[in-house]
Amino acid sequence: MAVLGAPGYIGQEAGPETRVYFVPQDPQLQPARLDPVAMPRHLLTGAQLFARSPRLVVNGWFALHGVSVQETADQITAPLPSGGAAVVSFDSVGRISGINAGPVSA
């Protein structure tokens, strides 16, 4: 979606091993809001589909939603619109090892 500048997509099965994606290009459509509940599924699915760099997937997803991030060697942290923060952790080979979203701990 980010590459196409699209606000979303619709995926549909087109055969036993085939999927078609419809990407709207209507400037009146607004991108979906960042949903902390759906976020882990979105990030893990994106990382699975684009396995080359889960870190780039995470950065791209937050950028698509207009959210700035802070990075360390093994985490990406982003503020959530509702308050709190999302913390995405990576293992020693760069895979997503954990996703936590919630209030900021003291």
N, C-alpha and C positions, 0 to 999 in steps of 0.2 A: 504494500500500500504506500509506503513512504517513497519508494522509487518512482511510482506512478503519480504520486501526489493525490491519491484517492482517499476519500473519507472512510472507506470500508470496502468490503467485498462479500459476495455470497458464493459459497462453495456447494456444488451439486455433483452427485455421482452420475457419471455418464456411461459407465460400463463396469465390468467386474474388477478391473484394475485401473480405471480411468476416472479422473475428476476434472470438472470444468469450473473455472472461477469467473464470475461476473463482477466487473469493477465499474461502479458508476463514476461518471465524470461531470456530474451536475454541481456547479459552484454553489448552489443554494443548500446542498447537503452539508451538514456539520459533522465532523468526526465524532465518533463515540467518546463519551467521557471515560476517564480513567476509573475503572471499577476494581477496587482492591480485592474483592472476592474472586473475580475472574482472572485477575492478574497472574497468579501462579500458573494456571492452565495455559494462558496466552504465552507466557515466557517459555515454559517447558516445551510447548508445541512448536513455537518458533525456533527454539534451540535445536529441536529434533529435526525439523525440516531443513534448517540452514546450519548444519552441524559444523561448519568450518570455524565459526567463532561465536560461541554463546555470549561472550562479553559484548560483541558488536550487536547481537540481537537485543540484549537487554538495554544497551545504550540507545539503540534505534527506537525501541518501543517507548521508552520514556521521552525521547526527543519528539516522537510523533504526538505525544500528549502534552508537549510544551513544558515538561518537568525537567529541571536541572538535576544533575547527579553529582555526588562526591565519590571518588574512586580511591581505593587502596589496592594493594596487590591481590587481595583475596575477597574483596567485597565491593559492591556498588550500593550506595545508599541514596534514596530519593525521598523528598517530602511528599506526603499524600495530601490531596486537596482537602480532605476532611480532618486533617491533623495527624500527627504521628509521622511515621516514616516506613518506607519499604526497604528492607535489607536483603539483597541477593548475594549469596555466598558462592564462591567457586572453589573447587578442589585443586590439587596440585597440578593437574593436567588441563585445567581451564573449564571443566564441566560445571554446570550449576549443581551445587550440593545442598542448597537450602534457600527458601524464600520465606521471609517473615514480613508481615504487614500489620502494623498496629501502633498503639501509643508509644511515644518515646519513653524509654526507661530512664529513671533518675540515676 
